[in-house]
Amino acid sequence: MKNIHVAIIGIGAIAEAVHLKYLQENEHVIVNALVDMDLERAIAVAKKHDIPYAFQTIDEMFAQTHVDAVLICTPNATHIPIAKKAAEQGIHVFIEKPIGTNLEEVEGYLTLAKEKNVITMVGMTHRFRRDVRIIKEYIDNNTFGNLYYAKAKLFRGRGTPKGWFTNKELAGGGALMDIGVHVLDLAWWLMGKQDVQSISGQTITGLGNYETKYVSAWTSKNKQLNAGQVMDVDDFASAYIRFKNGAVINLEIAWAIHGEQDEGIQLELLGEQGGARLTPLTIYKEENGIQTEVSPTYVDGDTFKEEINHFVHCVRTKEQPLIDGEQGNHILKMLLGIYESSQIQKEVVY
Ligand SMILES: NC(=O)c1ccc[n+]([C@@H]2O[C@H](COP(=O)([O-])OP(=O)(O)OC[C@H]3O[C@@H](n4cnc5c(N)ncnc54)[C@H](O)[C@@H]3O)[C@@H](O)[C@H]2O)c1
């Protein structure tokens, strides 16, 4: 298997800290180019990390150099237009979450990617966590039996990001799109990727643009896109999602609340013969007719590293990624269903 040449599109906060670092640590990867609408930043980061090329657009890159795969780390609404350009050239694609913001656009891209035999992976990082993998192993060994309910929650105290994340045009939505995507994906994947039947949801802008003292926030690197501090998205969302097999996910998400902050995703999974909880990782079942709680012992892995290495492996072997574009699309359909239900103040039935 040959080594691969890759480019990162959007070398902002996450790409420099995560994608670039782990791509450069992977012995099978040559990072050939960085692309960013902020060309000065692309050039500066390329120089700092010894990367041969820096460009302002993906078209300029295609005209001057070849890559086997791109990793798209730009604002959410730009993911699919960029992915389409890569797929047209037969180039494999990693798309940061969420896959996109518009279902028709995503479906058009997926058709193109299939025609061109392009691999698509979506950055659902939490699937690579060790504690999550342990729960998945219990599920795959059928320890829990039929899973019928998941309560999935992530509340931040003061965690609204700064920049384009709060601008609907660029982000497609707020807390639900940004962190709800991870929480919903985790519950949906662990419950066996069921087909959605109906969604009832409410999205709310509760605290909006707050000015709380002595708190920090995740901040986008792009000053131009962040101008004006637009805040026209939700910072709270709650949803009740029914699936065709009778299972239910109850979702609660917040960027900012007057309440207690969760230390990571809170998940309770209920099955007919057992269940699981995050965080801390706890397994519930019966042994010899006795109710038991198990706390598995494990060493934490480097979740982002495992995610990036998985993408590289899939591009090199042409294996299907753990989170392909179709799954990313199913999650987007549910997220948009929650927004629709909130807007029409009714349950959305599929
Ligand atoms: N998996 C995770 O846990 C995780 C964590 C953080 C961010 N993300 C995702 O990563 C993406 C980027 O987030 P970020 O925090 O790095 O944002 P950011 O604003 O810091 O970085 C985005 C970069 O893209 C550039 N850009 C914008 N539009 C472009 C275009 N059309 N062409 C080329 N470059 C363009 C910007 O100049 C900026 O440098 C988002 O989709 C976000 O949801 C995922």
The ligand as an ORCA input file, in Angstrom:
! r2SCAN-3c Opt
* xyz 0 1
  N     -14.674     16.984     15.745
  C     -14.674     17.941     16.641
  O     -14.778     17.684     17.828
  C     -14.550     19.381     16.202
  C     -14.047     20.350     17.084
  C     -13.963     21.673     16.634
  C     -14.393     22.016     15.366
  N     -14.906     21.066     14.541
  C     -15.401     21.424     13.188
  O     -14.306     21.852     12.394
  C     -14.703     22.881     11.504
  C     -13.786     24.089     11.685
  O     -13.911     24.590     13.005
  P     -12.788     25.558     13.650
  O     -13.118     25.705     15.072
  O     -11.433     25.114     13.258
  O     -13.150     26.940     12.879
  P     -12.159     28.126     12.443
  O     -13.031     29.273     12.040
  O     -11.104     28.351     13.473
  O     -11.439     27.532     11.162
  C     -12.047     27.502      9.888
  C     -11.003     27.902      8.868
  O     -11.571     27.776      7.571
  C     -11.204     28.908      6.780
  N     -12.215     29.032      5.736
  C     -13.489     29.479      5.845
  N     -14.154     29.346      4.678
  C     -13.268     28.813      3.798
  C     -13.345     28.450      2.424
  N     -14.487     28.578      1.755
  N     -12.233     27.950      1.847
  C     -11.070     27.805      2.539
  N     -10.945     28.137      3.850
  C     -12.036     28.625      4.456
  C     -11.145     30.049      7.768
  O     -10.329     31.108      7.300
  C     -10.567     29.381      9.006
  O      -9.145     29.442      9.050
  C     -16.179     23.125     11.789
  O     -16.987     22.424     10.879
  C     -16.389     22.580     13.194
  O     -17.711     22.124     13.421
  C     -14.968     19.767     14.930
*
